Amino acid sequence: MAYRIVIADDQKMVRQMFETAVKSSPDYELAGMAQTAEEAVRICCEQDIDLVLLDVVMGIGMDGLDAARQIKQERPEVKILLVTSMPEVTYIDRAKEIGVESFWHKEVQEQPLLEIMNRTMAGESIYPTTMPVIQFGRIVSTELTDIEMDVLRELMAGASNKEIGERLYMSESTVKRNIAEMLAKTGFKSRLQLAIEARGGGLVINHGEV
């Protein structure tokens, strides 16, 4: 009997790509397509679903991580394969905390989607070993340190140097130094531009946002 699959992505082209992968194997049957995370949750709760391909970032409404959490609470037997094109590393940490079986980066594609699906349904948990690399001013995202990434998240939340220092357990001078170093690396002119470019490129998210 074929596994019943739900595809959830707000972009039509991506849904079609996933649909092609699902229909290329006799082991899978497309049970539903969703443009929103809320719709994906509803389908998983109302039908017998084996696997949901779920985008992390949806255009409107609930995000994929919150949807995954709700699906696991309501239907823990449903396996989840989260997908994203964003390089934000905290997505992976949150997915593991929720209990998501597998995670696939659209841009990196270390392994074909169908292979990840097969291994997930066989009981494996597959997560990427490399992250997408994006241009960030004069550098690429991998040239930022972990501390700089943490400071960027706080900048996106509009925090002051003092607030950033308190949240990250560092002095204000250390915060200022990290911001200055990021400006020097990237060529951006201000902390505001750092935050805007980081958000626009999907490099980091701030607290409470996907």
N, C-alpha and C positions, 0 to 999 in steps of 0.2 A: 504494500500500500504506500502511495506517495505521501511525503510530508506536506502538510498544508502551510503555506507561506503567506504572510502579510507584508506588503511593501508600503512604507510610510516615508514620504519625502515631499517637500513643498514645491519642488521643481519637476516639471513634466518630463524634461529630457532625462533626468536622473531616474525617475520612476520607470521610464521606458528602457533604460539601460539595465536596471535591475530585473525588469520583466523578461528581457531577452535572456539573461543568465538563468532565471528560474525555469523558463520554458525550454531551455537547451538540454535539460536533464529530465529523464523519465522518473527520477526519484522525488521530484517536487511538483506540487500543484498550487497554482496561484489562487488563494482563497479570498483575497481582497486587496484593494489599493486605497491608500489614505493620503490626503493632502495636508492633514493636521495631526498633531500628536494625540489630541483628544479623540479623533476618529479611530486612530490605531488602537487606543486603549479600549474603546467601545467594541471594536471587532474582536479583539483578543478575549474580552470578557463574555461576549455573546456566542462565539463560535468555538469549535475545537481547532485550535491553532497550535502548530508545532514550533514555528520559528517566525520572528518578526524582524525584518530589515528596517531599522529605524534611524533616521537622520538625527543628529544631535541638535542642529540649529534649524528651527522652523520659522517661517516668516511671521506667523501670528500665533497667539495663544501659548499653550504649554510647550515647553521644550522637550527634546527627546530624552534627556536624563530624568526629568520629572515623570515623563510617561513610562520610562523603564521601571522606575521605582514603583509606580502604581500598578503596572502589570505584574511585577514580582509579588506585590502584596496580594493582589486579587487572584492571579493565576501563576503561581510559582513554577509550575511545570513547563510553561512556555519559555523557550530559549530565545535569547535576544542577541542580535548582532547589530551593534551601534556603528554608524558610519559618519564620517565628517571630512571636510576638506581643511578644517581649521587646525593650526599647530598648537593650540592651547593645551599644555601638558596636564592641567588639572582635570580635564575631561576624563582622562584615563583613570586617575585616582578615584574620581567620583563614580565612574562606571564599575570599578572593582568593588567599591564599598557597597554599591547597590546589589551586586551579585550578577551583573551582566556577563554572559558567557564569553563573548568575543567582541573585538573592536577592529574596525578596518578604516584606513585612511584612503580616501578617494584619490588623493594626489600622489601618494607614495606607492601604493599597490605592491607591497612586498610579495604578496601571493595573490593569485586570481581570486575574485569574489566567490566563484563556485567552489573552489578548493576550501576556502574558509568556511563556507556553508556546510560542506561535507564533513569537515573535521569537527565543526561545532556539533552537528547532529550525531556524530560518533562519540561524543562525550568529552572532547577536548575544549580547552579554553585558550583562545588565540588572541594575543595582543601584539601590537607592532613593537619592533625593536628600534626603529628609527622614526623621527618626526618629520613632517613637512618642513621645508626650508623656504622662507619668504624673504623678499627684499625689504629692508627697513632702513630707509635713507641710504647712506653710503655703505652699509654693511648688510649681512644676512642675519636672520634671527638667531642662528646658532652661535653667533659671536657675542651674544649677551650672556652675562653670568646669571646664575640662579637668583642671586640677591637683586640684580638689576631687574629681573623679571618681576620679582616680588614688589619692588618699588614702583614699577610700571602699573601693576594692578591697583596699587593705592592711589597713584596719580589719576587713574581713570575714575576713581571714586571721588575725586576732588579734595583729597586729604591734604592738609598742610604738612610742612616738614616735621613739625612737632608731632602731629597725629601719626604720620608714617613711622616716625621713630618709636613712638609708644607701641604701635601695633606690631612692629617688626623687631622690637627689643634692640634698638640701636640708637646712637646719639644723633642729634640734629645735624651735626657736622658730617657724620657718615652718610646721612641721607643726602645732604647737599653735594657731597663728593660723588656719590653714585649718579645723581642726576647730571652733574657736570660732565662726568665721564661718558654718559650716554649721549649727551648733546655733542660732545667732541667726536665720538665714534660715528654718529649718524649724520651730523651736519645740520640737524634741526636747530631752530632758533630759540625755542622756548619749551618749558615743561608742558604747556598746553598743546603744542604741536606734537610732542612725544606721545601724549595721551591720545590725541586725535588719530595719529597715524597708526598707533598700536591697535586701537579699536577698529579702524577701517580695514586693516589687514587681517583682523582676526588673530593677532599675535597673542593677546591675553584677554581675559575677561576680568571685570571687577566683581566684588562680592555681591551675590544675589542675582547675577546676570549670567546668561549663556549666550 
